[in-house]
Amino acid sequence: MAAISLAAIVAGLSCAPSAMAEPRDDFLDELATLNVILPGATQTDTMQAGYYTCDSLRHGVTVLDAMDAAERDFRLSPGQGTLFVSAATTNLCPDFAG
């Protein structure tokens, strides 16, 4: 009887939802959903660009300037700077977005 109960618990745990996604994963997923691609960039490069954007905002760069800088510096298509900065502030530096 104990073996059956243990088996039921183990089966229940294997069906439990996985841990919450990391901000990194959420950021990359959001960019993929929005089709925002940094030309020639790896995932690591993209993460560094996101954290760089957060740091810039924390050091006084305006949101509009950060959007322009993202398009210029990361070679994003026109209009994608807005999406990039939004994804960064939502997922990587929500303390800034709040």
C-alpha positions in Angstrom: 0.0 0.0 0.0 2.8 2.4 0.8 4.4 1.7 -2.5 1.2 2.6 -4.3 1.0 5.9 -2.3 4.6 6.8 -3.1 4.0 6.0 -6.7 1.0 8.3 -6.8 2.9 11.1 -5.2 5.8 10.8 -7.6 3.4 10.7 -10.5 1.7 13.8 -9.2 5.0 15.7 -8.9 6.0 14.8 -12.4 2.8 16.4 -13.6 3.3 19.5 -11.5 4.0 22.7 -13.4 7.7 23.6 -13.8 9.3 26.4 -12.0 8.5 29.9 -13.2 10.4 31.1 -16.2 13.4 33.3 -15.6 13.4 36.9 -16.6 16.0 36.0 -19.3 13.6 33.5 -20.8 10.7 35.8 -20.6 12.7 38.6 -22.3 13.9 36.4 -25.1 10.4 34.9 -25.6 8.8 38.3 -25.8 11.3 39.5 -28.4 10.7 36.3 -30.4 6.9 36.8 -30.2 7.2 40.4 -31.3 9.7 39.3 -34.1 12.4 41.7 -32.7 15.7 40.4 -33.9 19.1 42.0 -33.3 21.0 41.3 -36.6 23.9 38.9 -36.1 23.4 38.8 -32.3 23.5 35.7 -30.1 21.1 35.2 -27.2 23.9 36.3 -24.9 24.4 39.5 -27.0 20.7 40.1 -26.9 20.7 39.7 -23.1 23.6 42.1 -22.8 21.8 44.6 -25.0 18.7 44.3 -22.7 20.7 44.9 -19.5 22.6 47.7 -21.2 19.2 49.4 -21.9 18.2 49.0 -18.3 21.4 50.4 -17.1 21.1 53.4 -19.4 17.6 54.1 -18.2 18.7 53.9 -14.6 21.5 56.4 -15.4 19.0 59.0 -16.7 18.6 58.2 -20.4 15.0 59.0 -21.3 12.8 56.2 -22.6 12.5 57.9 -26.0 16.3 58.2 -26.2 16.7 54.6 -25.2 14.3 53.6 -28.0 16.3 55.6 -30.5 19.5 54.2 -29.2 18.3 50.6 -29.4 17.4 51.0 -33.1 20.7 52.7 -33.8 23.1 50.7 -31.7 21.5 47.3 -32.1 20.5 47.8 -35.7 16.8 47.2 -35.1 14.2 47.9 -37.8 12.4 51.2 -37.4 9.8 51.0 -34.7 11.4 48.0 -33.0 13.3 50.1 -30.4 10.0 50.7 -28.7 9.3 47.0 -28.5 12.8 46.2 -27.4 12.8 48.8 -24.5 9.4 47.7 -23.5 10.5 44.0 -23.3 13.6 45.0 -21.4 11.8 47.1 -18.8 9.1 44.5 -18.4 11.3 41.5 -17.9 14.8 42.6 -17.0 14.3 45.8 -15.0 10.7 45.9 -13.8 11.8 48.2 -11.0 12.4 50.9 -13.6 9.1 50.2 -15.4 7.1 50.4 -12.2 
